[in-house]
Structures are given as structure tokens and as C-alpha cells.
């Protein structure tokens, strides 16, 4: 599957680079150009790194946790607007 559309980089290419010794996001970005144009693929690249067993401290992803509801993500406060 294509992970970085801008540079046409697939998950297989990323895994191959990791197998060849690249073990940090910065190195992948330098070698493959991922997340260097629009940046939308950064999270997906980090996910592939995590799935490939790259140390969490090197790829920047510590833990993935499923969010149960929107309330867990953002706490919203509503304020009443009063006329001057």
C-alpha cells in the first residue's frame, strides 16, 4: 500500500529500509523523502515503523490506544455570549 503519495513510497519500501538498518523517522525522511512535502503521511509512516518493531523511542510513537468516545479526546466548554 502506498503510504506517502507525494513521493510514491509504499509500506514495503519502508519495511525494506528498516530491514537495511534505518531505525529512526529522521533517517527514513532523509532517505525516502516521506513526510517532506505535505506531511500527511507522517503518522502512517510512524505506524509502519512501530509495526516493524522499531524502538518506540526512535520513531516517536510510544503507545497506540483506541479512543472510546469524543469526550476522551477533547473536553469542550461552552460559554454564553452576552451583548455589550
Sine and cosine of phi, psi and omega as CSV:
sin_phi,cos_phi,sin_psi,cos_psi,sin_omega,cos_omega
0.00,0.00,0.63,-0.78,0.04,-1.00
-0.97,0.26,0.81,-0.58,0.01,-1.00
-0.99,-0.13,-0.71,0.71,0.01,-1.00
-0.93,-0.36,0.96,-0.28,-0.03,-1.00
-0.94,0.34,-0.63,0.78,-0.06,-1.00
-0.86,0.51,-0.64,0.76,-0.05,-1.00
-0.95,-0.31,0.07,1.00,-0.01,-1.00
0.80,0.59,0.79,0.61,0.01,-1.00
-0.96,-0.29,0.79,-0.61,-0.01,-1.00
-0.99,-0.12,0.21,-0.98,0.06,-1.00
-0.91,0.42,-0.51,0.86,0.05,-1.00
-0.91,0.41,-0.64,0.77,0.03,-1.00
-0.90,0.44,-0.66,0.75,0.02,-1.00
-0.90,0.43,-0.71,0.70,0.01,-1.00
-0.89,0.46,-0.62,0.79,0.03,-1.00
-0.90,0.43,-0.67,0.74,0.02,-1.00
-0.90,0.43,-0.63,0.78,0.04,-1.00
-0.91,0.42,-0.66,0.75,0.04,-1.00
-0.90,0.44,-0.48,0.88,0.02,-1.00
-0.99,0.13,-0.03,1.00,0.10,-0.99
0.88,-0.47,-0.12,0.99,0.05,-1.00
-0.96,0.28,0.82,-0.58,-0.09,-1.00
-0.74,-0.67,0.35,0.94,0.09,-1.00
-0.62,-0.79,0.41,-0.91,0.00,-1.00
-0.88,0.47,-0.65,0.76,-0.01,-1.00
-0.87,0.50,-0.65,0.76,0.03,-1.00
-0.91,0.41,-0.68,0.74,0.05,-1.00
-0.88,0.47,-0.66,0.75,0.00,-1.00
-0.89,0.45,-0.65,0.76,0.01,-1.00
-0.93,0.36,-0.73,0.68,-0.08,-1.00
-0.96,0.29,-0.67,0.75,-0.12,-0.99
-0.96,-0.27,-0.29,0.96,0.00,-1.00
0.99,0.14,0.17,0.99,-0.02,-1.00
-0.90,0.44,0.57,-0.82,0.04,-1.00
0.84,0.55,0.47,0.88,0.01,-1.00
-0.96,-0.30,-0.17,0.99,0.04,-1.00
-0.98,-0.20,-0.99,0.13,-0.04,-1.00
-1.00,-0.03,-0.43,0.90,0.04,-1.00
0.99,0.12,-0.01,1.00,-0.05,-1.00
-0.93,0.37,-0.34,0.94,-0.07,-1.00
-1.00,-0.02,-0.06,1.00,-0.11,-0.99
-0.82,0.57,-0.73,0.68,-0.02,-1.00
-0.89,0.45,-0.64,0.77,0.01,-1.00
-0.92,0.40,-0.63,0.77,0.04,-1.00
-0.89,0.45,-0.70,0.71,0.02,-1.00
-0.90,0.44,-0.58,0.81,0.06,-1.00
-0.90,0.44,-0.68,0.73,0.03,-1.00
-0.89,0.45,-0.64,0.77,0.04,-1.00
-0.88,0.47,-0.70,0.72,0.00,-1.00
-0.90,0.44,-0.69,0.73,0.03,-1.00
-0.90,0.43,-0.47,0.88,-0.02,-1.00
-1.00,0.10,-0.02,1.00,0.07,-1.00
1.00,0.05,0.26,0.96,0.06,-1.00
-0.95,0.30,0.67,-0.74,-0.04,-1.00
-0.77,0.64,0.73,-0.68,-0.06,-1.00
-0.87,0.50,-0.56,0.83,-0.02,-1.00
-0.94,0.35,-0.40,0.92,-0.02,-1.00
-1.00,0.06,-0.52,0.86,-0.04,-1.00
-1.00,-0.09,-0.18,0.98,0.06,-1.00
1.00,0.01,-0.02,1.00,0.02,-1.00
-0.97,-0.25,0.84,-0.54,-0.03,-1.00
-1.00,-0.09,-0.76,0.65,-0.08,-1.00
-0.39,-0.92,0.62,-0.79,0.11,-0.99
-0.97,-0.25,0.74,-0.68,-0.01,-1.00
-0.71,-0.71,0.74,-0.67,0.03,-1.00
-0.95,0.31,0.72,-0.70,0.03,-1.00
-1.00,0.01,0.78,-0.63,-0.05,-1.00
-0.99,0.15,-0.58,0.81,-0.02,-1.00
-0.45,-0.89,0.22,-0.97,0.01,-1.00
-0.91,0.42,-0.50,0.87,-0.01,-1.00
-0.89,0.46,-0.47,0.88,0.04,-1.00
-0.95,0.30,-0.45,0.89,-0.06,-1.00
-0.99,0.11,-0.77,0.63,-0.11,-0.99
-0.73,-0.69,0.75,-0.66,0.11,-0.99
-0.99,-0.11,0.85,-0.52,-0.11,-0.99
-0.96,-0.28,0.70,-0.72,0.07,-1.00
-0.85,-0.53,0.70,-0.71,0.03,-1.00
-0.95,-0.33,0.69,-0.72,0.00,-1.00
-0.87,-0.49,0.63,-0.78,0.02,-1.00
-0.99,0.12,0.75,-0.66,0.00,-1.00
-1.00,-0.05,0.79,-0.61,-0.02,-1.00
-0.95,-0.31,0.64,-0.77,0.03,-1.00
-0.94,0.34,0.53,-0.85,-0.03,-1.00
-0.99,0.15,0.00,0.00,0.00,0.00
